[in-house]
Amino acid sequence: MTDSSATRSSVPKTKHTVVVPASVNMVSLLGPNDEHLALVERAFAADVHVRGNQITFHGEPSEIALAERLLDELVTIIRTGQPVTRESVERSIDMLRADTAESPADVLSMNILSNRGRTIRPKTLNQKRYVDAIDEHTITFGIGPAGTGKTYLAMAKAVQALQAKDVSRIILTRPAVEAGERLGFLPGTLSEKIDPYLRPLYDALHDMLDPELIPKLLAAGTIEVAPLAYMRGRTLNDSFIILDEAQNTSPEQMKMFLTRLGFGSKIVVTGDITQVDLPSGVKSGLRIVEGILDEVKDISFQRLSAHDVVRHRLVGKIVAAYDEYDAKGERR
């Protein structure tokens, strides 16, 4: 027997039974074919036995305490009226392991926006902190890899602010740097030429608003989707402004954009500093802005990571693997 296994075996085991409230559906709690139950057993190295609405844990006291906290969080989520999924169980376990002050149930049951039976909410602790920062600051930077929800959540907050009449319009912008000088060679009007670079923003809007309403809001100027170059020379009052793909701004463009801020407005800047498409020799405005503005009050910098990827589970693993590969390259 190894020293580590001897140490584990020497930890005294304990047994504790929890009674789940009768109002809670046990299938919702334990998952289809007890899928959630299996996740709990693997995550906490504990034996778990269920009889009716009684759940008995057997294992190390510290592990049982965490498993019982998880159970409480899942029951709270169910009582908010939302389903417990494999993903929400895994994310709750991650948050409990991180020993944060925030409750997993508070994070996962925070509703930002509902449309056509679909609710948009943060799914990770960092996402909730990002959303809270948007509420609490005039300018918020959301920096992280693809799939972390930084743009999607910002747009949900923008629509929420518009519906609450906190702002009178939404302005969505991103640099069309990928097009470079090739815009002139693309067929169609200028609007048609830049449309492919703004399409992800339109796609997100269709998730958050009734499709027949979007053309009316665009025609009225209540929602504006435009390339970053269109922001120059303007002062944007009473607006919720989102700059997406900000890693592809130059320092001069970043300064130009941030100084468009007008009264009653809020700005969210999103980007991934590992995915810069600028020409060689051009610095990214997003990479240097934190060093310039980190001491300025009412500006918040929020970082998301591979742990916050909310696409297919493999996406997070892919992002983490590339981060590790890049880190090794820098050490050589």
Disulfide bonds with the S-S distance in Angstrom:
none
